[in-house]
C-alpha cells in the first residue's frame, strides 16, 4: 500500500515531532508499505523518508521546482517527481496514494488535510485518512469542527471520514483496516474524568 504522510517542514519545532516522524517512517517500511511524501529533506519530511529507507522501504517524493531550486529535494528518493507548483504536487501525491496519514504540522499540513478530508466527505474517494496526534496539537481543530457541525456548517459524515489517534500502532491498524476511530480529544478525556 502507498501511504501518503503529511507532516511538518519547519526546523523550529520540538524534537519530539521529528522523532515521531522517524518512528512512523520506520514502522511504515517494516509493515511493507511505500511512502509518498512531499519530497523534502528538512524536519519531519526528511525524517520520515530517511527512516523509511533505513528500514528497507520504498519512497516516492513529490516536490515543486521552487523547492528543488533551494536545494531541499530528497534526491535519494526511489522516485522523485518534480512538479510545476504546489497544486500539481498535491494532485500527484493524492493520485499515488492508497491511504493518508497526517502528523502534527502547520498550515501546509492543514491545507493537505482539509483537501483530502473534504473530498472524502463529498464521496470523491473512500481511502483511509488518519490523524496521528500524540500531544493533542489538533484538539482546537477538532473542537472547531464540532462547533461547525453544531452550527450547521458541516455534514454529520465529516466525523465518519477521518480517524484520530495518539498511537502509532493504532494509526497503522486504522490505515490498513480502513476503519474509522474517533479517539476523544484531551479536553473530552478531561471532562469525562473530572
Helices and strands as residue ranges (DSSP letters): E 2-6, H 15-30, E 34-37, H 43-54, E 59-64, H 65-69, E 79-83, H 86-95, E 99-102, H 107-121, E 128-132, H 139-150, G 156-158, E 163-165, H 168-177, H 186-193
